[in-house]
């Protein structure tokens, strides 16, 4: 696990992300874009982080990150259920180039007006 990995899951209206860095960086858990749990470094085997969903009353959950032969596996445990969190890329590559806008007609009109005056 030398590179960074990100896992993401939408659960009960909340966006839950887990970012796993290099072994020296650590693991952070984000709920709705806010860091709710952090662990410096990674132990060998499994790392368990506990946090709460911002509900009324707050609902606790656990994140288990396990090193499976060089690739991390991330599982969310909440209310007696386990959900495997899919890995998502740290950056997205656009599938197609951005659409080009058609050139405006106004510069051509302006150029024609200038040429008529000459």
SVG drawing of the C-alpha trace seen along z (x, -y; Angstrom):
<svg xmlns="http://www.w3.org/2000/svg" viewBox="-33 -55 39 66">
<polyline fill="none" stroke="black" stroke-width="0.4" points="0.0,0.0 2.5,-2.6 0.0,-4.9 -2.9,-6.7 -6.4,-5.2 -9.9,-6.7 -13.1,-4.8 -16.5,-6.3 -20.1,-5.4 -23.4,-7.3 -25.2,-6.0 -28.6,-7.4 -28.2,-10.8 -24.5,-11.2 -21.4,-11.1 -18.8,-9.0 -15.2,-8.9 -12.1,-7.2 -8.6,-8.3 -5.8,-6.0 -2.3,-7.5 1.1,-5.9 1.9,-4.0 3.5,-7.1 0.6,-9.4 -2.3,-7.7 -6.1,-7.2 -8.8,-9.8 -12.6,-9.4 -14.8,-12.2 -18.5,-12.6 -20.2,-15.2 -16.7,-16.6 -15.7,-17.0 -13.0,-15.0 -14.6,-13.0 -11.8,-10.5 -8.1,-10.3 -5.4,-7.8 -1.7,-8.6 0.2,-5.8 -1.2,-2.3 -0.7,0.8 0.0,4.1 -3.3,6.0 -6.5,4.1 -7.0,0.5 -10.3,-0.4 -11.6,-4.0 -14.8,-5.0 -17.0,-8.0 -20.6,-9.2 -23.0,-10.3 -24.4,-13.8 -28.0,-12.8 -30.3,-13.3 -29.3,-11.3 -25.8,-10.8 -25.4,-7.3 -22.0,-5.6 -20.2,-3.7 -16.9,-1.9 -14.5,-1.8 -12.2,1.2 -9.3,0.8 -7.4,4.0 -4.3,4.6 -5.1,7.4 -1.9,8.4 -0.9,4.8 -4.4,3.4 -6.5,2.0 -10.0,3.3 -12.4,0.9 -15.6,1.9 -18.2,-0.3 -20.0,1.2 -23.2,-0.5 -26.3,0.7 -25.3,4.4 -24.7,4.2 -21.5,4.3 -21.0,2.4 -18.0,2.8 -16.8,-0.6 -15.8,-0.8 -12.5,-2.3 -12.7,-5.5 -9.9,-7.3 -8.1,-10.1 -8.5,-12.2 -10.8,-11.9 -9.7,-11.9 -12.1,-13.5 -13.5,-11.0 -13.8,-13.6 -12.3,-17.0 -14.3,-20.0 -16.8,-21.2 -15.6,-24.1 -17.9,-27.1 -18.9,-28.3 -17.2,-31.5 -19.4,-34.5 -20.8,-36.2 -20.4,-39.7 -16.6,-40.0 -17.3,-39.2 -20.0,-41.8 -17.7,-44.3 -15.0,-43.5 -17.4,-43.9 -18.5,-47.3 -14.9,-48.4 -14.2,-47.2 -17.3,-49.0 -16.0,-52.3 -12.8,-52.0"/>
</svg>
